[in-house]
Amino acid sequence: MARRQRAEAARTAADFHERAALLTVGTAGAVPTVATGLADSTTPSREQRRVALVHAGANTSYARQALRAAQREAAPEPALP
């Protein structure tokens, strides 16, 4: 029984680290994309500015959600009664 519990705990820890790595890569990739979108928003075409701002907003929203998910992942689990 203890062997099975240790194996499950190891899988859970590995899953946590994989999710954390994916969140880190995704969030790190969103930051330069937001900066590029904001830089593109200075172009003279109104349509190009609109698309750039939509992309920057979408990536900012993603980054915020990813950071919240990472915070929830890192929060300690409540003790069972």
C-alpha positions as CSV (number, residue, x, y, z in Angstrom):
1,M,0.0,0.0,0.0
2,A,2.8,2.5,0.9
3,R,4.5,1.7,-2.3
4,R,1.5,2.7,-4.3
5,Q,1.1,5.9,-2.4
6,R,4.7,6.8,-3.0
7,A,4.3,6.2,-6.7
8,E,1.2,8.3,-6.8
9,A,3.0,11.1,-4.9
10,A,5.9,11.0,-7.4
11,R,3.4,11.2,-10.3
12,T,1.6,14.1,-8.7
13,A,4.9,16.0,-8.2
14,A,6.0,15.3,-11.8
15,D,2.7,16.6,-13.1
16,F,3.0,19.8,-10.9
17,H,6.5,20.5,-12.3
18,E,5.4,19.9,-15.9
19,R,2.4,22.3,-15.5
20,A,4.6,24.9,-13.9
21,A,7.1,24.7,-16.7
22,L,4.4,25.1,-19.3
23,L,2.9,28.1,-17.5
24,T,6.3,29.7,-17.3
25,V,7.1,29.2,-21.0
26,G,3.6,30.4,-22.0
27,T,3.8,33.5,-19.8
28,A,7.3,34.3,-20.8
29,G,6.2,34.1,-24.5
30,A,3.3,36.4,-23.9
31,V,5.4,39.3,-22.6
32,P,7.3,40.1,-25.8
33,T,4.2,39.5,-27.8
34,V,2.3,42.2,-25.8
35,A,5.3,44.5,-26.3
36,T,5.2,43.9,-30.0
37,G,1.5,44.5,-30.2
38,L,1.8,47.8,-28.4
39,A,4.7,48.8,-30.7
40,D,2.6,47.9,-33.7
41,S,-0.2,50.0,-32.4
42,T,1.7,53.1,-33.5
43,T,1.3,52.3,-37.2
44,P,-0.6,54.8,-39.3
45,S,-3.4,52.4,-40.4
46,R,-6.4,52.4,-38.2
47,E,-7.1,48.7,-38.9
48,Q,-3.5,47.7,-38.0
49,R,-3.7,49.6,-34.8
50,R,-7.0,47.9,-33.9
51,V,-5.6,44.4,-34.6
52,A,-2.4,45.2,-32.6
53,L,-4.4,46.4,-29.6
54,V,-6.6,43.3,-29.7
55,H,-3.6,41.0,-29.8
56,A,-1.9,42.9,-27.0
57,G,-5.1,42.7,-24.9
58,A,-5.6,39.0,-25.6
59,N,-2.0,38.2,-24.6
60,T,-2.2,40.4,-21.5
61,S,-5.4,38.5,-20.5
62,Y,-3.7,35.1,-21.1
63,A,-0.7,36.1,-19.0
64,R,-2.9,37.3,-16.1
65,Q,-4.8,34.0,-16.2
66,A,-1.6,31.9,-16.4
67,L,-0.2,33.7,-13.4
68,R,-3.4,33.2,-11.4
69,A,-3.3,29.5,-12.3
70,A,0.4,29.3,-11.1
71,Q,-0.6,31.0,-7.8
72,R,-3.4,28.5,-7.3
73,E,-1.0,25.6,-8.1
74,A,1.6,26.9,-5.6
75,A,-0.9,27.4,-2.8
76,P,-0.7,24.7,-0.2
77,E,-3.6,22.3,-0.1
78,P,-5.9,22.6,3.0
79,A,-5.4,19.9,5.6
80,L,-8.0,17.1,5.6
81,P,-10.1,16.9,8.8
